[in-house]
Structure formats: C-alpha cells, structure tokens
Amino acid sequence: MMIFVFMKLKITVILIIGFILIAGHPFYVSVMEVEYDAKSREVGISIKTFPDDMEETLRMSTGKKVDIGTNDKVTIGKLMDQYIQQHVSIAIDNQQKAMYYLGYEIDKEGLWMYFSIPSQKRFRNLEITSDLMYEYRPEQTNIIHMRIAGKEKSYRLTPPTKKIIFNYSAD
C-alpha cells in the first residue's frame, strides 16, 4: 500500500514539474501565408499569431490596453492594421506595394489577420520585409509560406533577419 502511495506521489510531482517547465518556456511564432491568384490578379496575405501576443504587442506599441476578444472590432482592426503596415512590407518586382486590410478573426487559439494586394500582373519576384513582434519578444519566429505560380516555398525569420526574396520564372 505504501509503495502505491509513493508511486502516485512521484507521478504527480513529475507531472507538476513537467507542466511548470513547459509553461515556463513558451514559444512565440507567427505564420504568414502569401498566395497569388492569377485569375483575380490578387496577392492574398494571411497572418496568424496568438491573440495574447498581439494584444501585448499592440499595448507596447500604442500604450493602450487591448482586448481583441471583447473590444470594438473596428478599433482593434485599425490598431492591428497600423501595426502590420509598420512592420511588414511587400515589394513586387522591386516596387513597394500597398497592402489593404480586409479584417481579422479569432479561430480557436489563433488570431488571423487578412490583407490583399489587388491588380497584380505576372511578376518574377516578391520581397517581404517583416520584423513582426520582434520588439515584443527577441525569441520571436516568423514563418512565411509562399504559393505563387504553382511553386511553394517556406522561410523562417528570426531576429535580426527581416527579409526574404521569392524568385521564380514565369512560364
């Protein structure tokens, strides 16, 4: 009987220590998906991150408390758009392009933000500069998935790296 109690206590202690170690070492990541639709001639950009990380980033950036889940969606959208516009830029064939904010949604544990670059003819390269949430956490990782003209490529950006260039030859 005493061995059973000791084993149960040992398993409980191991589980508690494991939980503390996992909770004490969180990861900070965003995922950007960039896709070109030749029919609509539009570049679609989706950015996914954790809502609490974006709230804290916006608080640091604006000095205001932000609650993405409960505050006015229009106001929060404007704050996110301003932040993204300051920290993400896209150049197509070496020409800087404006990204248009479409909206955001919360999906389970993630926050999705949507942007578009309309009216794009065929192009040969796309350059992304991003230091998204680098000021929030120095261990921030930004993953970028590109899908253009049937070619796919993924990139990983960590501070201080901010830029990737996706080249392909148009058929």
Beta strands, then each sheet from edge to edge (+ up, - down):
strand 1: 29-37
strand 2: 42-49
strand 3: 88-92
strand 4: 95-97
strand 5: 100-107
strand 6: 110-117
strand 7: 125-130
strand 8: 141-148
strand 9: 151-157
strand 10: 163-167
sheet 1: 5+ 6- 2+ 1- 8- 9+
sheet 2: 4+ 3- 7+ 10-
end
